[in-house]
Amino acid sequence: MEAILRASRTLATSSLPSKSIAILSSCRTRGLVRTLPPRANSLQIRSMADSSFSKVQIQREDTTFDAYLVGKEDAPGIVVLQEWWGVDYEIKNHALKISQLGPGFKALIPDLYRGKVGLDVAEAQHLMDGLDWQGAVKDIHASVNWLKASGSKKVGVTGYCMGGALSIASAVLVPGVDAAVAFYGIPSSELADPAQAKAPIQAHFGELDSFVGFSDVSAARALEEKLKSSGVPFEVHIYPGSGHAFMNRSPEGVKRRKGMGLNDEDQAAVELAWSRFNSWMTRYLC
């Protein structure tokens, strides 16, 4: 969490250029980001994604949590980890896309927020600040075990922003993870050291990402150095001209990004990232 909070302080005290990231400084710059896209469009996207998923319950220790499942019955499994918003339309869009890639995957989204979803930046910040990160790792471990007990011989983990950081942490801390792909996020040193990774890691970052120490170019390069000493296969990709959350390309996701000052649009970068993701997960899970 130190890296995330440091990024928040850095952004809150700096002048934001047109392509800067305003996400983590939301409590101080609320006027920049409270505009929400039209509700009708939101409902349409949610209903398209939700109709493809089944909800399951997963047990860990003395608690049970919901998770959302889509994909082929006996396919390799991929745990898909939410951004700080929660389990909303965009993370379901990503999971649905993953289930349709290449040889076919079974995608499972654990609900780390237990049903809560941030509808604006301030709410999302509050939810992420309240996350029990060690507990989230336990949820991921239980999700990996559930997929393997449900017919997936191998299981990967992927995630975005907060979920990206947790994906890397999973490659360090969760037994049974066969591969990880992280999008624009690295864990705090208190949570996990990437140099201790035990599963192959692929990571994606935007060149214009301004989350200093969490997902900017300097963080990506630091991650690369850590992974060199881990001994696991790895790839770190940086996309020129792309900012934070550049994979979010649904109509509502694009409007939300623009409302936060994220105006970059590069569909070619998105397609390249998906191609690299598919190649990585196919190599290590199939």
Long-range contacts (C-beta under 8 A, 24 or more apart in sequence): 1-133, 1-188, 1-190, 1-191, 2-188, 2-189, 2-190, 3-186, 3-188, 3-213, 3-214, 3-219, 4-128, 4-165, 4-188, 4-211, 4-214, 6-212, 6-213, 6-214, 7-210, 7-211, 7-212, 7-213, 7-214, 7-215, 8-125, 10-212, 11-210, 11-211, 11-212, 16-261, 18-261, 18-263, 19-208, 19-243, 19-261, 19-262, 19-263, 19-264, 20-210, 20-261, 21-209, 21-210, 21-211, 21-243, 21-244, 21-260, 21-261, 21-262, 22-121, 22-260, 22-261, 23-84, 23-121, 23-124, 23-125, 23-211, 23-244, 23-245, 23-260, 24-125, 24-211, 26-120, 26-121, 26-122, 26-124, 26-125, 27-122, 27-125, 30-121, 30-122, 32-259, 32-260, 32-261, 33-120, 33-121, 33-259, 33-260, 33-261, 34-120, 34-121, 34-122, 34-259, 35-259, 36-119, 36-120, 36-256, 36-259, 37-251, 37-252, 37-255, 37-256, 37-259, 41-251, 41-252, 41-255, 42-89, 42-252, 45-89, 45-93, 45-250, 45-251, 45-252, 46-88, 46-89, 46-92, 49-89, 49-92, 49-93, 49-96, 50-92, 52-96, 52-99, 53-92, 53-95, 53-96, 53-109, 56-108, 56-146, 58-110, 58-139, 58-142, 58-143, 58-146, 59-142, 60-138, 60-139, 60-141, 60-142, 61-138, 65-110, 65-111, 65-112, 65-114, 65-139, 65-142, 66-110, 66-111, 66-114, 66-115, 67-108, 67-109, 67-110, 67-111, 67-143, 67-146, 68-92, 68-95, 68-108, 68-109, 68-111, 69-106, 69-107, 69-108, 69-109, 70-95, 70-96, 70-99, 70-106, 70-107, 71-98, 71-99, 71-104, 71-105, 71-106, 71-107, 72-99, 72-104, 72-105, 72-106, 73-106, 73-151, 74-106, 74-151, 74-152, 75-103, 75-104, 75-105, 75-106, 75-152, 76-103, 76-105, 76-106, 76-152, 76-153, 76-154, 76-155, 76-156, 76-281, 76-285, 76-286, 77-105, 77-106, 77-107, 77-108, 77-144, 77-147, 77-148, 77-150, 77-152, 77-154, 77-155, 77-156, 77-285, 78-105, 78-106, 78-107, 78-108, 78-155, 78-156, 78-157, 78-158, 78-281, 78-285, 79-108, 79-109, 79-110, 79-140, 79-143, 79-144, 79-147, 79-155, 79-156, 79-157, 79-158, 79-170, 80-107, 80-108, 80-109, 80-158, 80-159, 80-163, 81-109, 81-110, 81-112, 81-140, 81-157, 81-158, 81-159, 81-160, 81-162, 81-163, 81-164, 81-166, 81-167, 82-109, 82-111, 82-112, 82-113, 82-159, 82-160, 82-162, 82-163, 83-124, 83-159, 83-160, 83-161, 83-162, 83-163, 83-245, 84-118, 84-124, 84-125, 84-127, 84-128, 84-161, 84-162, 85-117, 85-118, 85-124, 85-127, 86-111, 86-112, 86-113, 86-116, 86-117, 86-118, 86-124, 86-127, 87-111, 87-112, 87-113, 87-117, 88-117, 89-250, 89-252, 89-253, 90-248, 90-250, 90-252, 90-253, 91-160, 91-163, 93-250, 93-253, 94-160, 94-247, 97-274, 98-158, 98-277, 101-274, 101-277, 101-278, 101-281, 102-278, 102-281, 102-282, 102-286, 103-282, 103-286, 105-281, 105-285, 106-147, 106-150, 106-151, 106-152, 108-143, 108-146, 108-147, 110-139, 110-140, 110-142, 110-143, 112-136, 112-139, 121-260, 128-162, 131-162, 133-166, 133-169, 133-191, 134-191, 136-166, 137-166, 137-169, 137-170, 137-173, 137-174, 137-191, 140-166, 140-170, 140-174, 141-170, 141-173, 141-174, 141-175, 141-176, 144-170, 144-174, 144-176, 144-177, 145-176, 148-176, 154-178, 154-179, 154-284, 154-285, 154-286, 155-285, 156-180, 156-181, 156-281, 156-284, 156-285, 157-181, 158-182, 158-183, 158-277, 158-281, 159-183, 159-185, 160-184, 160-185, 160-245, 160-247, 160-248, 161-185, 161-215, 161-244, 161-245, 164-203, 164-215, 165-191, 165-214, 168-192, 168-194, 168-197, 168-201, 168-203, 168-223, 170-199, 171-197, 171-198, 171-199, 171-200, 171-201, 171-232, 172-196, 172-197, 172-198, 178-284, 178-285, 179-280, 179-281, 179-283, 179-284, 179-285, 181-277, 181-280, 181-281, 183-247, 183-273, 184-209, 184-211, 184-215, 184-244, 184-245, 184-246, 185-214, 185-215, 186-214, 186-215, 186-219, 186-222, 186-223, 193-226, 194-223, 194-226, 194-227, 194-230, 195-226, 195-227, 195-229, 195-230, 196-230, 197-227, 197-230, 197-232, 197-234, 198-232, 199-232, 199-284, 200-232, 200-233, 200-234, 200-280, 200-284, 201-227, 201-230, 201-232, 201-233, 201-234, 201-235, 202-234, 202-235, 202-236, 202-237, 202-276, 202-277, 202-280, 203-234, 203-235, 203-236, 203-237, 204-237, 204-239, 204-247, 204-273, 204-276, 204-277, 205-236, 205-237, 205-238, 205-239, 206-238, 206-239, 206-242, 206-243, 206-244, 206-246, 206-264, 207-238, 207-239, 207-240, 207-241, 207-242, 208-241, 208-242, 208-243, 208-244, 208-264, 209-242, 209-243, 209-244, 210-243, 210-244, 211-244, 215-244, 235-276, 235-280, 237-273, 237-276, 239-266, 239-269, 239-272, 239-273, 240-269, 241-266, 241-269, 242-266, 242-269, 246-270, 246-273, 247-273
